[in-house]
């Protein structure tokens, strides 16, 4: 019993200082995407689809960006193949 009470007091003190030391954000981070309306999102998606299907350099750039970092050869091949399935020319 002698050990439990000081231990509990120490844990309570530690918890109190941990709560006080927690950082409080001074200004919330607002990302422009979060203020995007559904209509704007649909337009951007349509523009992306159009560019991927009509602009070969944009398509190649997106394929490098989206599939290039994938380390597994089979998964990378699947990623590249998905462009022909979901974004055909």
Secondary structure in CASP SS format (residue, H / E / C, confidence):
PFRMAT SS
TARGET T0000
AUTHOR 0000-0000-0000
METHOD secondary structure of the structure
MODEL  1
X C 1.00
X H 1.00
X H 1.00
X H 1.00
X H 1.00
X H 1.00
X H 1.00
X H 1.00
X H 1.00
X H 1.00
X H 1.00
X H 1.00
X H 1.00
X H 1.00
X H 1.00
X H 1.00
X H 1.00
X H 1.00
X H 1.00
X H 1.00
X H 1.00
X C 1.00
X C 1.00
X C 1.00
X C 1.00
X C 1.00
X C 1.00
X C 1.00
X C 1.00
X C 1.00
X C 1.00
X H 1.00
X H 1.00
X H 1.00
X H 1.00
X C 1.00
X C 1.00
X H 1.00
X H 1.00
X H 1.00
X H 1.00
X H 1.00
X H 1.00
X H 1.00
X H 1.00
X H 1.00
X H 1.00
X H 1.00
X H 1.00
X H 1.00
X H 1.00
X H 1.00
X H 1.00
X H 1.00
X C 1.00
X H 1.00
X H 1.00
X H 1.00
X H 1.00
X H 1.00
X H 1.00
X H 1.00
X H 1.00
X H 1.00
X H 1.00
X H 1.00
X H 1.00
X C 1.00
X C 1.00
X C 1.00
X C 1.00
X C 1.00
X H 1.00
X H 1.00
X H 1.00
X H 1.00
X H 1.00
X H 1.00
X H 1.00
X H 1.00
X H 1.00
X H 1.00
X H 1.00
X H 1.00
X H 1.00
X H 1.00
X C 1.00
X C 1.00
X C 1.00
END
